[in-house]
Amino acid sequence: MSDSGASDGRTSAASGSLVIPGDKISSDTGGQIGHGVMKKDGSLIATKLGYLVEKGGEFSVSPIHTTYFPRPGDLVIGYIEGMRANIWFIDLNAPFNAILPMSLAPMKVEYGATRDAMNVGTTILCRVQEVDESHSSVVTMKGMGLRKVNSGFVDTIPPHLVGKVASGANSIINQIKDSSNCRIILGANGRIWVDGDSNGIRVVRDALSFVRENEHSTDLNGDVAKYLVNGNGE
């Protein structure tokens, strides 16, 4: 991957190339350090497996795969995978299922009636309330907008793309909303709820597919903007 004989100031791995932990990516330690990069022995070194990104003098590594780890306050989209008399088990696209206690459901539920209220396979919009040291989490459906999802569909993007897709006034997710006229909710766990007419849903599906296929672009916002104007099947 890397070229240990690179001269000072020259990038050892080209932007967009695949790097592994330990690869030397630049001998210019004056560069800004982003995610997945560290300084060591006078060089910038990759600490993650992924694609090198160099933008405005900042070096970072865009990972190939990431796992969602819940944080208190995260808005997430979950699927009910099971239940007991007073709790539900929720798949959050994380290493461990979360639990939803009966007391944090959006409706009054009698003890033992959890299945009648929300059965296996139900999609829910919820918020992470607590996370312990083992990454086990508790979610709540008490709060504005938190509910069972009875319409639309759920698509996904890798969790590490959530910040990139949601950041800025002209964020990718806002561009897709404006182009599709769909209602869209982006969960911190990479799941995206979409509701709208068939044409709008097609625009969203195609745009999210474009995002996944081009996630390592150095100007993903600009690429998506051009795609929505020129490349969405019109």
Secondary structure as GFF3:
##gff-version 3
##sequence-region A 1 234
A	DSSP	beta_strand	18	19	.	.	.	ID=ss1
A	DSSP	beta_strand	24	26	.	.	.	ID=ss2
A	DSSP	beta_strand	32	33	.	.	.	ID=ss3
A	DSSP	beta_strand	37	40	.	.	.	ID=ss4
A	DSSP	beta_strand	43	46	.	.	.	ID=ss5
A	DSSP	beta_strand	50	55	.	.	.	ID=ss6
A	DSSP	beta_strand	58	63	.	.	.	ID=ss7
A	DSSP	beta_strand	75	83	.	.	.	ID=ss8
A	DSSP	beta_strand	87	91	.	.	.	ID=ss9
A	DSSP	beta_strand	98	101	.	.	.	ID=ss10
A	DSSP	three_ten_helix	102	104	.	.	.	ID=ss11
A	DSSP	alpha_helix	114	117	.	.	.	ID=ss12
A	DSSP	beta_strand	123	131	.	.	.	ID=ss13
A	DSSP	beta_strand	137	140	.	.	.	ID=ss14
A	DSSP	beta_strand	147	148	.	.	.	ID=ss15
A	DSSP	beta_strand	153	156	.	.	.	ID=ss16
A	DSSP	three_ten_helix	159	161	.	.	.	ID=ss17
A	DSSP	alpha_helix	162	166	.	.	.	ID=ss18
A	DSSP	alpha_helix	172	180	.	.	.	ID=ss19
A	DSSP	beta_strand	183	186	.	.	.	ID=ss20
A	DSSP	beta_strand	191	195	.	.	.	ID=ss21
A	DSSP	alpha_helix	198	213	.	.	.	ID=ss22
A	DSSP	alpha_helix	220	230	.	.	.	ID=ss23
###
